[in-house]
C-alpha cells in the first residue's frame, strides 16, 4: 500500500510555526469578531482556531522561514 506522504511533509514543514504561533491568529480573530455573542462555542471554536493556525503557519513558513533558510544556505556556501 502506497501512502501519499505530501500531506505529512507539508505538516512537518509548518509544525514548528504551528506549535509556536497557534494562538496568534485566533487572538486577532477574537479581537475583530465577537465570537461569544455570535454563538460560536465548543467544537466550532476549536475548528476556527485550528484552521486559523494552519493558515497562519503556512503563510509564515512560505513568506519567512523558507526565504531565510535559502538566504542562510547561500551565506554558508559563500563561506565554505
C-alpha positions as CSV (number, residue, x, y, z in Angstrom):
1,X,0.0,0.0,0.0
2,X,1.4,3.3,-1.1
3,X,0.7,6.3,1.2
4,X,0.8,9.8,-0.1
5,X,3.4,11.5,2.1
6,X,3.0,15.0,0.7
7,X,0.4,15.9,3.4
8,X,2.8,14.7,6.1
9,X,5.7,16.5,4.6
10,X,3.7,19.8,4.5
11,X,2.6,19.3,8.1
12,X,6.2,18.7,9.1
13,X,7.2,21.9,7.4
14,X,4.7,24.0,9.3
15,X,4.9,22.1,12.5
16,X,7.2,24.4,14.5
17,X,5.4,27.5,13.5
18,X,2.1,25.9,14.3
19,X,3.4,24.9,17.7
20,X,4.7,28.4,18.5
21,X,2.1,30.6,16.8
22,X,-1.2,28.8,17.0
23,X,-2.6,31.3,19.4
24,X,-1.7,34.5,17.4
25,X,-4.3,34.3,14.6
26,X,-7.0,33.2,17.0
27,X,-6.3,36.2,19.3
28,X,-6.6,38.5,16.3
29,X,-9.8,36.9,15.2
30,X,-11.3,37.3,18.7
31,X,-10.4,41.0,18.7
32,X,-12.1,41.6,15.3
33,X,-15.1,39.3,15.7
34,X,-17.1,38.8,18.8
35,X,-17.3,35.0,18.7
36,X,-19.0,34.6,22.1
37,X,-22.1,36.7,21.1
38,X,-22.4,35.1,17.7
39,X,-23.0,31.6,19.2
40,X,-19.6,30.1,18.5
41,X,-18.6,27.8,21.3
42,X,-17.0,24.4,21.8
43,X,-16.4,22.4,18.6
44,X,-16.9,25.4,16.3
45,X,-14.4,27.4,18.3
46,X,-11.8,24.6,18.0
47,X,-12.3,24.3,14.2
48,X,-11.9,28.1,13.8
49,X,-8.7,28.1,16.0
50,X,-7.2,25.1,14.1
51,X,-8.0,26.4,10.6
52,X,-6.6,29.9,11.5
53,X,-3.4,28.3,13.0
54,X,-2.9,26.2,9.9
55,X,-3.3,29.1,7.5
56,X,-1.0,31.3,9.7
57,X,1.6,28.6,9.9
58,X,1.6,28.1,6.1
59,X,2.0,31.8,5.4
60,X,4.8,32.3,7.9
61,X,6.6,29.2,6.6
62,X,6.3,30.3,3.0
63,X,7.0,34.0,3.5
64,X,9.5,34.0,6.3
65,X,11.1,30.6,7.1
66,X,11.8,29.3,3.6
67,X,13.4,32.6,2.4
68,X,15.6,32.8,5.5
69,X,16.7,29.2,5.0
70,X,17.6,29.9,1.4
71,X,19.5,33.0,2.4
72,X,21.4,31.2,5.1
73,X,22.3,28.4,2.7
74,X,23.8,31.0,0.3
75,X,25.8,32.5,3.1
76,X,27.0,29.0,4.1
77,X,28.1,28.3,0.6
78,X,29.9,31.6,0.2
79,X,31.8,30.9,3.5
80,X,32.8,27.4,2.5
